[in-house]
Protein backbone atom coordinates (compact mmCIF):
# COMPACT_ATOMS: atom_id res chain seq x y z
CA UNK A 1 0.00 0.00 0.00
CA UNK A 2 1.43 3.35 -1.07
CA UNK A 3 1.34 6.00 1.63
CA UNK A 4 0.28 9.59 0.87
CA UNK A 5 2.97 12.14 -0.05
CA UNK A 6 4.42 13.82 3.05
CA UNK A 7 2.97 11.09 5.29
CA UNK A 8 6.24 9.33 6.01
CA UNK A 9 7.40 5.81 5.38
CA UNK A 10 8.02 2.44 6.96
CA UNK A 11 11.27 0.73 6.01
CA UNK A 12 12.81 -2.59 6.89
CA UNK A 13 16.31 -2.25 8.27
CA UNK A 14 19.15 -4.51 7.19
CA UNK A 15 20.61 -7.22 9.34
CA UNK A 16 19.14 -9.43 12.04
CA UNK A 17 17.30 -7.17 14.47
CA UNK A 18 14.76 -7.59 17.26
CA UNK A 19 12.88 -4.60 15.86
CA UNK A 20 13.57 -4.57 12.11
CA UNK A 21 10.91 -2.06 11.02
CA UNK A 22 11.46 1.69 11.29
CA UNK A 23 8.95 4.52 10.92
CA UNK A 24 10.42 7.76 9.62
CA UNK A 25 9.25 11.14 8.38
CA UNK A 26 10.78 13.93 6.34
CA UNK A 27 11.39 17.00 8.47
CA UNK A 28 13.06 19.26 5.89
CA UNK A 29 15.07 19.40 2.70
CA UNK A 30 18.68 20.27 1.88
CA UNK A 31 19.56 23.00 -0.60
CA UNK A 32 20.20 20.39 -3.28
CA UNK A 33 16.77 18.82 -2.75
CA UNK A 34 17.63 15.84 -0.53
CA UNK A 35 15.30 14.81 2.27
CA UNK A 36 16.29 15.22 5.92
CA UNK A 37 14.58 12.47 7.84
CA UNK A 38 13.93 11.64 11.47
CA UNK A 39 12.92 8.29 12.87
CA UNK A 40 9.88 7.84 15.08
CA UNK A 41 11.29 4.57 16.35
CA UNK A 42 11.88 0.93 15.50
CA UNK A 43 9.28 -1.82 15.82
CA UNK A 44 8.88 -5.60 15.75
CA UNK A 45 6.26 -5.61 12.98
CA UNK A 46 5.34 -3.46 10.01
CA UNK A 47 1.87 -2.99 11.52
CA UNK A 48 3.34 -1.47 14.69
CA UNK A 49 5.47 0.91 12.64
CA UNK A 50 2.46 1.95 10.53
CA UNK A 51 0.47 2.64 13.70
CA UNK A 52 3.26 4.85 15.07
CA UNK A 53 3.30 6.73 11.78
CA UNK A 54 -0.49 7.11 11.85
CA UNK A 55 -0.40 8.35 15.46
CA UNK A 56 2.21 10.93 14.54
CA UNK A 57 0.27 12.22 11.54
CA UNK A 58 -2.93 12.42 13.57
CA UNK A 59 -1.20 14.37 16.35
CA UNK A 60 2.34 15.54 15.43
CA UNK A 61 4.82 16.06 18.25
CA UNK A 62 8.29 17.60 18.60
CA UNK A 63 10.68 14.89 17.48
CA UNK A 64 13.64 16.67 19.04
CA UNK A 65 12.14 15.98 22.47
CA UNK A 66 12.32 12.24 21.85
CA UNK A 67 16.08 12.43 22.31
CA UNK A 68 15.96 14.55 25.47
CA UNK A 69 17.80 12.95 28.37
CA UNK A 70 16.75 12.75 32.00
CA UNK A 71 19.33 15.44 32.83
CA UNK A 72 18.09 17.76 30.07
CA UNK A 73 14.46 17.33 31.08
CA UNK A 74 15.42 18.03 34.72
CA UNK A 75 16.93 21.37 33.67
CA UNK A 76 13.75 22.17 31.76
CA UNK A 77 11.60 21.15 34.73
CA UNK A 78 13.64 23.34 37.12
CA UNK A 79 13.23 26.38 34.88
CA UNK A 80 9.49 25.82 34.57
CA UNK A 81 8.86 25.10 38.25
CA UNK A 82 11.17 27.63 39.92
CA UNK A 83 11.23 30.35 37.21
CA UNK A 84 14.78 31.46 37.89
CA UNK A 85 14.59 31.06 41.67
CA UNK A 86 17.03 28.66 43.40
CA UNK A 87 15.99 25.02 43.12
CA UNK A 88 14.98 23.58 46.49
CA UNK A 89 17.73 21.53 48.07
CA UNK A 90 15.51 18.49 48.43
CA UNK A 91 15.15 18.30 44.64
CA UNK A 92 18.85 18.95 44.02
CA UNK A 93 19.70 16.07 46.36
CA UNK A 94 17.10 13.77 44.79
CA UNK A 95 18.47 14.54 41.31
CA UNK A 96 22.03 13.72 42.39
CA UNK A 97 20.83 10.45 43.90
CA UNK A 98 19.28 9.51 40.54
CA UNK A 99 22.65 9.79 38.74
CA UNK A 100 22.33 6.41 36.89
CA UNK A 101 19.37 7.87 34.96
CA UNK A 102 20.98 11.18 33.97
CA UNK A 103 22.23 10.14 30.52
CA UNK A 104 19.26 7.98 29.58
CA UNK A 105 16.80 9.21 26.99
CA UNK A 106 13.71 10.04 29.00
CA UNK A 107 11.45 8.26 26.52
CA UNK A 108 13.29 4.99 27.32
CA UNK A 109 12.92 5.22 31.11
CA UNK A 110 10.56 2.67 32.61
CA UNK A 111 9.50 1.65 36.10
CA UNK A 112 12.30 -0.94 36.33
CA UNK A 113 14.96 1.73 35.82
CA UNK A 114 13.69 4.00 38.60
CA UNK A 115 12.93 1.02 40.84
CA UNK A 116 16.45 -0.30 40.37
CA UNK A 117 18.07 3.00 41.39
CA UNK A 118 15.84 3.37 44.45
CA UNK A 119 16.28 -0.26 45.54
CA UNK A 120 20.06 -0.02 45.19
CA UNK A 121 20.29 3.24 47.13
CA UNK A 122 21.64 2.98 50.70
CA UNK A 123 19.67 6.10 51.67
CA UNK A 124 16.78 6.20 54.12
CA UNK A 125 13.10 6.11 53.25
CA UNK A 126 12.59 9.87 53.09
CA UNK A 127 15.41 10.40 50.58
CA UNK A 128 14.08 7.57 48.43
CA UNK A 129 10.61 9.11 48.64
CA UNK A 130 12.02 12.39 47.32
CA UNK A 131 13.67 10.51 44.44
CA UNK A 132 10.35 8.97 43.45
CA UNK A 133 8.56 12.31 43.84
CA UNK A 134 11.01 14.10 41.54
CA UNK A 135 10.66 11.39 38.90
CA UNK A 136 6.88 11.66 39.16
CA UNK A 137 6.92 15.41 38.59
CA UNK A 138 9.29 15.03 35.65
CA UNK A 139 7.01 12.41 34.10
CA UNK A 140 4.08 14.81 34.40
CA UNK A 141 6.07 17.38 32.43
CA UNK A 142 7.06 14.72 29.89
CA UNK A 143 3.39 13.83 29.42
CA UNK A 144 2.53 17.51 28.90
CA UNK A 145 5.29 17.72 26.28
CA UNK A 146 3.96 14.52 24.68
CA UNK A 147 7.27 12.73 25.16
CA UNK A 148 5.58 9.84 26.98
CA UNK A 149 2.02 8.82 27.77
CA UNK A 150 2.53 6.91 31.05
CA UNK A 151 3.85 8.10 34.40
CA UNK A 152 6.07 5.11 35.19
CA UNK A 153 7.27 6.74 38.42
CA UNK A 154 3.78 6.30 39.88
CA UNK A 155 4.24 2.52 39.57
CA UNK A 156 7.46 2.44 41.61
CA UNK A 157 7.11 0.53 44.88
CA UNK A 158 8.65 2.06 47.97
CA UNK A 159 10.37 -0.04 50.64
CA UNK A 160 8.64 -0.44 54.02
CA UNK A 161 8.69 2.79 56.01
CA UNK A 162 10.65 1.83 59.08
CA UNK A 163 10.02 3.74 62.27
CA UNK A 164 12.57 6.49 62.60
CA UNK A 165 14.86 6.49 65.62
CA UNK A 166 16.42 9.84 64.77
CA UNK A 167 13.91 11.87 66.81
CA UNK A 168 13.75 11.72 70.60
CA UNK A 169 11.72 13.81 73.05
CA UNK A 170 13.43 16.27 75.38
CA UNK A 171 13.75 14.77 78.84
CA UNK A 172 12.38 16.47 81.97
CA UNK A 173 15.95 17.42 82.88
CA UNK A 174 16.53 18.98 79.47
CA UNK A 175 13.24 20.88 79.54
CA UNK A 176 14.23 22.32 82.91
CA UNK A 177 17.55 23.46 81.42
CA UNK A 178 15.61 25.23 78.65
CA UNK A 179 13.31 26.91 81.20
CA UNK A 180 16.33 28.04 83.21
CA UNK A 181 17.86 29.70 80.14
CA UNK A 182 15.03 31.45 78.36
CA UNK A 183 17.30 34.39 77.60
CA UNK A 184 18.63 32.17 74.78
CA UNK A 185 16.49 32.55 71.62
CA UNK A 186 17.12 28.92 70.67
CA UNK A 187 15.81 27.76 74.06
CA UNK A 188 12.67 29.90 73.70
CA UNK A 189 11.93 28.54 70.24
CA UNK A 190 12.58 24.97 71.38
CA UNK A 191 10.03 25.46 74.16
CA UNK A 192 7.51 26.86 71.69
CA UNK A 193 7.92 23.71 69.58
CA UNK A 194 7.63 21.50 72.68
CA UNK A 195 4.45 23.19 73.93
CA UNK A 196 2.63 23.58 70.59
CA UNK A 197 3.61 20.36 68.82
CA UNK A 198 4.27 22.29 65.62
CA UNK A 199 6.66 21.04 62.99
CA UNK A 200 9.60 23.44 62.48
CA UNK A 201 8.28 24.24 59.00
CA UNK A 202 4.88 25.09 60.48
CA UNK A 203 6.39 27.46 63.02
CA UNK A 204 8.48 29.46 60.55
CA UNK A 205 5.46 29.75 58.24
CA UNK A 206 3.11 31.17 60.90
CA UNK A 207 2.06 34.64 59.77
CA UNK A 208 1.54 37.47 62.23
CA UNK A 209 -2.04 37.99 61.02
CA UNK A 210 -2.82 34.41 62.07
CA UNK A 211 -1.70 34.91 65.68
CA UNK A 212 -4.55 35.77 68.05
CA UNK A 213 -2.86 36.74 71.30
CA UNK A 214 -6.00 37.74 73.18
CA UNK A 215 -7.73 34.49 72.24
CA UNK A 216 -4.61 32.41 72.99
CA UNK A 217 -4.34 30.55 69.68
CA UNK A 218 -2.74 30.62 66.23
CA UNK A 219 -3.81 29.32 62.84
CA UNK A 220 -1.39 27.34 60.72
CA UNK A 221 -0.07 23.91 59.85
CA UNK A 222 0.87 21.84 56.84
CA UNK A 223 1.14 18.31 55.44
CA UNK A 224 -2.18 16.53 55.98
CA UNK A 225 -5.74 17.76 55.59
CA UNK A 226 -6.09 17.54 59.38
CA UNK A 227 -2.86 19.46 59.88
CA UNK A 228 -3.43 22.36 57.52
CA UNK A 229 -4.94 25.61 58.82
CA UNK A 230 -5.62 24.08 62.22
CA UNK A 231 -6.13 25.81 65.55
CA UNK A 232 -2.86 25.78 67.51
CA UNK A 233 -3.48 26.65 71.18
CA UNK A 234 -0.95 28.88 72.96
CA UNK A 235 -0.07 27.50 76.39
CA UNK A 236 0.28 29.97 79.23
CA UNK A 237 3.88 28.83 79.71
CA UNK A 238 4.99 29.99 76.28
CA UNK A 239 2.62 32.95 75.88
CA UNK A 240 5.38 35.47 76.84
CA UNK A 241 7.60 34.11 74.05
CA UNK A 242 4.87 34.38 71.41
CA UNK A 243 4.06 37.88 72.65
CA UNK A 244 7.74 38.83 72.41
CA UNK A 245 8.06 37.61 68.81
CA UNK A 246 4.74 39.16 67.77
CA UNK A 247 5.25 42.33 65.72
CA UNK A 248 2.45 43.71 63.56
CA UNK A 249 5.10 45.20 61.27
CA UNK A 250 6.39 41.74 60.34
CA UNK A 251 4.67 39.39 57.95
CA UNK A 252 5.84 36.32 59.86
CA UNK A 253 5.88 35.63 63.59
CA UNK A 254 9.49 34.42 63.56
CA UNK A 255 12.26 36.38 61.89
CA UNK A 256 16.03 36.18 61.83
CA UNK A 257 17.34 37.83 65.04
CA UNK A 258 20.19 39.44 63.09
CA UNK A 259 18.37 41.15 60.21
CA UNK A 260 14.65 40.68 61.06
CA UNK A 261 14.07 38.91 57.74
CA UNK A 262 11.89 35.79 57.27
CA UNK A 263 13.68 32.52 57.96
CA UNK A 264 12.58 31.12 54.56
CA UNK A 265 13.13 27.41 55.17
CA UNK A 266 14.01 24.86 57.84
CA UNK A 267 17.62 24.55 56.71
CA UNK A 268 18.13 28.30 57.15
CA UNK A 269 16.25 28.14 60.48
CA UNK A 270 18.62 25.47 61.78
CA UNK A 271 21.70 27.32 60.57
CA UNK A 272 20.75 30.77 61.92
CA UNK A 273 19.04 29.82 65.19
CA UNK A 274 19.01 26.18 66.25
CA UNK A 275 22.65 25.27 65.59
CA UNK A 276 23.92 28.57 67.01
CA UNK A 277 22.16 28.15 70.38
CA UNK A 278 24.68 27.63 73.17
CA UNK A 279 21.98 26.15 75.41
CA UNK A 280 20.71 23.62 72.86
CA UNK A 281 24.28 22.57 72.15
CA UNK A 282 24.97 22.09 75.85
CA UNK A 283 22.15 19.60 76.50
CA UNK A 284 23.03 16.01 77.50
CA UNK A 285 21.85 14.75 74.10
CA UNK A 286 21.74 16.46 70.72
CA UNK A 287 18.25 17.37 69.48
CA UNK A 288 16.73 18.24 66.13
CA UNK A 289 13.98 20.89 65.85
CA UNK A 290 11.40 18.19 65.07
CA UNK A 291 12.06 16.67 68.51
CA UNK A 292 9.84 19.39 69.96
CA UNK A 293 6.84 17.82 68.25
CA UNK A 294 7.69 14.41 69.72
CA UNK A 295 8.08 16.05 73.12
CA UNK A 296 4.64 17.63 72.90
CA UNK A 297 3.06 14.30 71.95
CA UNK A 298 4.76 12.65 74.93
CA UNK A 299 3.74 15.40 77.37
CA UNK A 300 0.12 15.28 76.18
CA UNK A 301 0.06 11.51 76.59
CA UNK A 302 1.63 11.72 80.07
CA UNK A 303 -1.01 14.27 81.06
CA UNK A 304 -3.70 11.81 79.90
CA UNK A 305 -5.15 14.28 77.41
CA UNK A 306 -7.85 12.48 75.39
CA UNK A 307 -6.69 11.03 72.07
CA UNK A 308 -9.00 13.14 69.91
CA UNK A 309 -7.74 16.39 71.46
CA UNK A 310 -4.12 15.24 71.05
CA UNK A 311 -4.82 14.54 67.38
CA UNK A 312 -6.35 17.98 66.90
CA UNK A 313 -3.46 19.80 68.60
CA UNK A 314 -0.83 17.90 66.61
CA UNK A 315 -2.78 17.92 63.35
CA UNK A 316 -3.00 14.13 63.11
CA UNK A 317 -5.84 12.62 61.09
CA UNK A 318 -8.26 10.42 62.96
CA UNK A 319 -9.13 6.90 61.86
CA UNK A 320 -12.10 6.89 64.22
CA UNK A 321 -15.11 7.73 62.03
CA UNK A 322 -17.27 8.55 65.06
CA UNK A 323 -14.71 11.07 66.28
CA UNK A 324 -14.33 12.54 62.79
CA UNK A 325 -18.05 13.17 62.36
CA UNK A 326 -19.49 13.80 65.79
CA UNK A 327 -16.73 15.31 67.96
CA UNK A 328 -16.41 19.11 67.86
CA UNK A 329 -13.78 20.46 70.23
CA UNK A 330 -13.70 24.16 70.95
CA UNK A 331 -10.58 26.33 71.06
CA UNK A 332 -11.02 26.68 74.83
CA UNK A 333 -10.87 22.90 75.23
CA UNK A 334 -7.64 22.79 73.21
CA UNK A 335 -6.13 25.60 75.32
CA UNK A 336 -7.16 23.84 78.54
CA UNK A 337 -5.52 20.64 77.28
CA UNK A 338 -2.22 22.29 76.31
CA UNK A 339 -2.09 24.01 79.70
CA UNK A 340 -2.11 20.61 81.39
CA UNK A 341 1.40 19.81 80.20
PyMOL commands that set and color helices and strands:
alter all, ss='L'
color gray80, all
select helices_A, chain A and resi 46-58+63-67+70-82+89-97+99-101+106-108+111-120+125-144+152-155+172-179+185-194+200-204+208-210+236-245+266-274+278-282+291-302+307-314+321-326+331-338
alter helices_A, ss='H'
color red, helices_A
select strands_A, chain A and resi 9-12+21-29+35-43+211-212+217-220+230-233
alter strands_A, ss='S'
color yellow, strands_A
deselect
rebuild
show_as cartoon
